[in-house]
Amino acid sequence: MPEQYAPLIDFLTACWFGIIGACVGSFLNVVAYRMPLGMSVIWKPSHCPKCETPILARDNVPVLGWLWLRGKCRSCSEPISPRYAIVEAVMALTFIVLAYAELFSGGANLPTGPLTEGRGALENILEPHWTLLRVYAFHCALMCVLMCVVLVDLDGVRFPWSWIVPLIFAFLILTKWTYYDAKPIMSDELPKSSGLAVVLLPFLLVWFFGQDSTGRKNSYFLFAAASAFLGFGVLPTITALTVACVAILWAGTRVAKPPITRQRLFGSDFYLASMLQIVFWKQLHAIIAP
């Protein structure tokens, strides 16, 4: 196939991954709403929380469904929070960005990358490089977990321990399965110059910015999840990125007219920092471990 079609194929493939991401975001909305209430996240179909009318399939299309309904229930006209569409759009964008930064680059963003000399969707997906595909799926899974915690935290609810313990075991199993035949990607070694201070810094950061005990516990789990997926070696850079995101977004909320109250938004800052960590992992790793 002529090389001039490669960018178009990459774009169409990225859009396909974006659709998958939007669907995953729709499911995460359900999980974040039902999990704290002890409801099943699978068996009961999506419905309006006020009139309990099941949502039609055509109205349940990620992002577009909310736009078609103009943010209201078709049956009772109860307003539907734009958060649902925003989460779906963010997850779609997350899957697309990771596809370009990691999958189509052959893993050039990884600290020991690239994993393959192949570039683009043609060489890495149509002719599958399975290790690279596993790493991409693994990092998308991390962003899904972080988004779920962020949504639960925005509602002022603590992420339940009944989910945390199984997830920790799943993280460990997935980590071994993802990297078992690849060059070392994760780094569990902290920079020698930082020592214990780097380990304590995330806890001090959470304590300073956490709104309450619930928010702090959720934030601790965010750091734990990122460390489990990416290795303890990312703690210095992901902490610094989080501080930068907190400062920049806080400044933005103060400039807005009227000022926006930034309550329980530490998780959102951490989510953005985690995306930057994965996308620019190689460059960040070179800074702390030249």
N, C-alpha and C positions, 0 to 999 in steps of 0.2 A: 504494500500500500504506500502511495506517495507520502513523503514526509510532511508535505504542506497540510495534510489532513490531521496530523498528530495533535496540534492544539485544539482543533474542533472535537476530536475524540476525547481528549483530556477534559474539555469543558463538559461534554455530555455525560461522561463518566462521573465527574464531580457532582453534576446536578443529580444524578441517580443516587449517589451517596448522600446528597443533601436531602432528598426525599426520604431516604431511610432515616436520617437523623431527625427530620421533622416528625415522622411517625414515632420514633423513640421518645422524642420530647412530649408528644401527646400522651404516651403511656406513663412517663415520669410525672406528668400532672396528676394522673389518676393515682399513682402510688403515693405522692406527697399528700394528697387530700385524704385518701382512705386509710393509709397505714396507721397514722396516729389514732384513728377512730376504731381500729381493730376490724375494719371491713375487708372483704376479699378484694384483691386487685385484679381478679381474673373473671369470676363467674357473673357478677352482676353487670349488665351493660351500662354504658355511660348514660346519665340522665340529668335532668335539671334538678338542682338541689332544693328548689322551692316547690314546684308542682310535681316533681318526680316523673315527668314524662320522658320516656326513652328518647335519646337523641338519634335522629335519622342518620343513616349511613352517609348520605350526601351532605349533611350538616356537620359531620364529624371529620371531614377532610382537614388535615392540619393547616393552620393559618387561613386558608381560603374559606373554610367553614365559618370561622368567626367573622370574616369580612362580608360574606354573603348574608349572614344574619344581622349584620351591623351591630354586633355586640349584644344581641338580645335573644332570649329564648323564643323559639318559634311559637310555642303554645301559650305562654303566660306573659311574654314580653319582659320578663325579669332581666335586668342587665347582667351580662356575662363579663367577668373581669378580663381586661386585655392581657393579663398575665399569662393566660393559657396560650394565646397566639404568640406572645413575646418569647416564651420558653421554647415553643416549637421552632420559631425562627432562629433563635440562638443555637439550638442543637443542630439545625440544618447547616448553619454557618460554621459551626464547630467541625462537623464531619467534612465539609468542603475544604476548610482551611487545612485540616490535618491531611486530607487527601493530597493536596498540592505540596504541602511542606514535607511530608514524610513518604507517602506512597508513590507519587509520581517522580520524586527525586531519588528513589532507590534507597531511602533511609539516610540521605546526606545530612539530615538534622541531628542524627544520633551521635553521641560522643565518640563512638568508635566506627561510625559510618563513613561512607555508604556501605550497605550490605550487598549491593549488586551494582554492576556498571549499567544496568538497564535504566532507561528513563521513560517516563510517561506511562499511560494506561496500556498501550499496546504491548510493551515489553514486560511490564510487571503484573498485569492483571489478566489480559488475554492469554499470555504465556505465564501462568501464575508463579510468582516467587513466594512460596508458602510461608517462609519465615517472616518476610516483610509484611505479608498480609496479616499474620498473627500479631505482629507488633502494632500495626495500625489498629486492628480490632481491639487490642489490649488497651491502647491509649484512649480510644473512643469509649471503652468501658469505664476507664478512670473518670473521664469527663462526665459520663452519665451518673456515676456514683456521687461525684461532687455536686452536680446539679440537683440531685435528689436531696442531699443534705442541705443545700442552700434553700430550696423551697420549703423544707420542713422548718428550717431556722427562721425564715421570713414569717412563718405563721406563729412563731413563738413557742414551738414545741420541741422537746428534746428528741433527738434521734434515738429510737428504742434499742435497748440492749439485745432484745430478741432478734434483731436484724444485724447488729454490730458483730456479734461473735461468729455467726455463719459467714458473714462477709469477710472477716479476717482470714478464716480458713480458705475461703474461695480465692482470696487474693494470693495466698501463698501457693496454692495449687496452680492457679493461672500463671503466676510468675514463672514457675519451673517449666510449665508446658510451653510458654511463649518463647523462652530464651534457651531451651535445652540444646538446640543445634546451631545456635548463633554465636558470633564472637561476643565477648563480654560487653554488655550494653549498660547495665546498671552499675552503679558504684556505691558500695556500702561503706566506703572509707571516707571519713570526714577529713578535710584539710588539717594537717598536723598543727598549723599555726592557730587554728581556731579552737580546737579541743572542746571542752565542756561548754564553753560560751555559746557555740553554735547550737548545741542541743537545747540549751536553756532559752535562747533568744525567741524561738517560736512561742514558748509558754509565756514569756514576758510580753510578747506582742499581743497574744490573745487576751491576757489579763488586762492589758491597757485599753484595748479597743473593744473587748467584749462588753455587751450591754448588761448582761446578768449571768447567773450561773448556768442557765440553759444555753445561752449563746456561747459561753466559753466551752462547755462540754461539746457542743456541735463543732466548734472551731478546732478543738483538739483532734476530733475525728477526721477533719479535713486534712490536717497535717499528717496524721497517721496513715490515711489512705494514700496520699501522695508519696509518702516515704515507702509504703509497701509496694506500690506500683513502680516507682522510679528509682528507689534506693535512697539511703540516708545521705548520699553525697549531694543530693539536690537541695538539702536544707538551707545552706547559706544563700544560694541564689534565689530560691523560691521565697525565702523570707524577705530578702531585699526587694524582690519584685512586688511582693504583697504590700510592703511599706510604701513603695513608689505608687502603686495603684490606689492605696488608701489616700495618700496625700493629693494625688492628681484629681481623683473623683471627689474628694472632700472639697477641694478648691472649686471644682465645677459646681457643686451644690451651693456654695456660698455666693457665687457670682450670679446664679439664676435669680430671676425676679418673678415671684417672691422666692426667698431661699428655700431649698428643699431640705427637709429633715432627714438625715441619714441614720435611720434607726435599723439595726439588725442587717446592715449591708456588708459586714466584714466578709461573709461567705462569697458575695458577688465579687469583691476585690480579689479574694483568693482564687476564685474560678478563673478570672482573667489572668492572674499571675501564673496559674498552672498551664494555661494555653501558651503563654509566652515562653514558659520554661521548656515545653515540648518543642515548639517551633524553632526556638533559638538555642536548643540544648547544647549543640556542639560549640557555639561561640561562648556561651556562658561557662561551659566546662573548661574551655581553654583559659578563661580568666582566673579561675580558682585553682586549676591544676595545670599550669603551663608546662 
